[in-house]
Amino acid sequence: MGFGSYDESEQQQQTNDDDDNAEAVNIHENDHNGEMSFESDVSTDELVSQLGSMKDEADDEA
């Protein structure tokens, strides 16, 4: 056998072994159902203005 060559049957066996030992990933493990709410004394306009200021500062730094 030369450099880089391999026995195809061994390669196939290795692939099958990997599939048997793999653990499934549960994408719904941390799903949450419900609502979130909060109260604030700050108006929407003030919050939007503050966000705009933060974006301007980020643009100036870049």
Helices and strands as residue ranges (DSSP letters): H 8-21, H 44-61
